[in-house]
Amino acid sequence: MSRTASLNSGPLEIHAHATRNLRFIRETMERASTFTAVPGWGGVLMGLVALAACALCQVVPARWWLPVWLGCGVLSMSIGTLAIVEKSRRRGTPLDSPGARRFALGFAPPLVAGAVLTAAFLHFGLERFVPGLLLLLYGTGVVTGGTFSVRVVPAMGLCFQAVGALALFAPAAYGNLLMGVGFGLVHIVFGAIIARRHGG
């Protein structure tokens, strides 16, 4: 190679090396800020629990629908938490990573608002709006938390919100069924997608 060719190729090689380094740094930062431990199979199991709750509410007295769904919520959140811990451990993703903290900070406030508003709605005799409220605010939490996760998570949250909006305006008799559709079928469908595309 001539001296001129060597001099001309030097800056190009340095530029290519710098570009590769910048790409690596950018991808590393994106991975650090993205929470990838959203559980797929855990979501499927949460959906199955919700379908069981929906079916149980069809046969027990009407006054039991709220205790059944509250029990379902506690069990499902426990399943989801354990599934996140297990997936994080398996993938080597620390639960105190920036992405995990952002996910939690986006997910939690709508759930707190949902709990407070549910208590208020029950106090003032507005039980018929509770299914829509729970679905809508849970979906909001999934959307806001999912902003820091894989793309399918915010899409799942939008589906929860859509079912919640429908439940708010549907006749009260459809509340239990729509909760089964939202917390049950939406969890199952998107949980299976997450499991297949994002490692369980």
N, C-alpha and C positions, 0 to 999 in steps of 0.2 A: 504493500500500500504506500502511495506517495505521501510526502509530508503534508501536502495541501489537503489530500483526502482525509488524513488523520485529524487535522485541525478542524475540518468541516464537520466530521462525525462526532467530535467531542461534545459540543453543545447539545447536539441531538440526543446523545446517550444520557447526558446529565438531565436533560428535560424529561426524557422517558422514565428515568429512574425516579425523579421527583414526582412525576404524575402517578407512578405506581405507589409510592409512599403515601401521597395524599389520599389516593383511593383506599388504601388499607386503613389509614387513620379514620377516614369518614365512615367506612363500613364497621370498624370497631366501635366507634361512638354510637352509631345507629343501633348496633346489637346491645350495647350497654344501656341505652335509653328505651329499649323495647322489651316489654314483658311478654315472654314467649311461653310461660308455664301455665297458661289458661288450659284447664283440663278438658280434654275431649270425652274420654270414657267416663270421667266424673260427671260431666254434663249429661251424658246419656242416662246414667244412673239417677241423677237428680230428676230428669224427665220422667223416668219410670215411677219414681216415688210420687211425683205430682199426678200422674195418671191414676195411681192407686188411690190417692186422696180424692180425686174427682169421682172415681167410681164409688168410694165409700160414702161420699156426701149424697149420692143418689139413693142410698138405702137407709141412712140414719135420719133421725128427726132433724128438721130444718135448723133448729137452734144449735146443732153440733157443727154446722159447716165452718164457722170461724175457728173453734178449737182444733178441728181436723186440719185446716189449712195452716194454722199457726204451728202445729206440730210438724206438718210437712215442711214448712219453712225452716224450722230449727234443724230438722234432720237433713234437709237438702244443703243448708249452709255448712253443716258439719262435714257432709260428704265432699262438698266443693273445696273446703279448706284443706281436708286431708289429701284430696286429689292434687291440689296445687303444691302442697309440701312434697308429696311423692314425686310429682313430675319435675319439680325444681331440683330435688335430690338426684333424680335420674339423669337430668340434663346438665347438672353441675351449675345451675343458675342460683346464685344466692338470693334469699328472700329480702335482703336489705339492699339490693341493687337499686340504682336510680329508677330504672323502669318499673320495678315492683312497687316502689314508693309512690311513683306517679299514678300507677294503676289503682292502688289503694285509695289515694287521695281523690281520684276522680270517681271511684266506685262508691265509696262510703257515704258521702253527704246526701245523695238522693235516697239512700236506704234509711238514713236517720229521719229525713223529711217524711218518707213514707210511713215510718212507725208513728211519728208524732201526728200526722194528718189522719191516719187510721184511727188512733185513739180519739181524736176530735170528732171524726165522722160518726163513730159509734156513740160517743157521748150525746151528740145532737140528733141521733136517730137517722143517720144517712147511710145505713148499712148497704143499701143497693149500689152505692157508688164505690164501695171498698174494692171489689175485684178490679175495676178499671183503674183505680188509683194505684193499687199495688203493681199491676202490670206496667202501667205507664212510668212510674218512678223507678221500678226495677230496670226497665228498659233504658231509662235515662242514665242510670248508673252504669249499665253495660256499655252504652255508647260513650260516655265521658271517660270511663276507665279504659275502655277498648281503644281509645285514641292512641294509647301508648302500648298497644298490643298488635297482633296480626290483623289484617284487614277484615277478616271474616267476623271478628268479634263485634265491631260497631254495627255491621250489617245485622247480626243477631239481635242487638239491642233495638234497632229500628223495627224489627219484626215484633218484639215485645211491645214497643210503643204503639204500633198499629193495632195489635189485638187489644191493648188497654184502651185506646181511643174508641174502638168499636164497643167494648164492654161498658164504657161510660154512657153511651147513648142507646144501647140495646135494652130490651126489657129485663127487669131484675131476674126473671126466671132463667136467663141465659148466662148469668154471672159465673156459676160453677163450671158450666161447660167451657166457657171462654178461658177461665183460669186453667182448665185442663189442656186446652189448645195451646195457650201461651207457655205456661210453666212446664207442661208436659211435652207436646209435640215439637215446639220450637227448640227446647233444650235437646231433645233427642236428635233432631235433624242436624242442627248446627254442631252438636257434640260429635256426631259421627264424622262430619266434614273436618272438624278440627283434629280429631283423632287420626284420620287418614292422611291429612296434608301436613300436620304439624307435630307429629311424633307422639300420639297418644293423648 
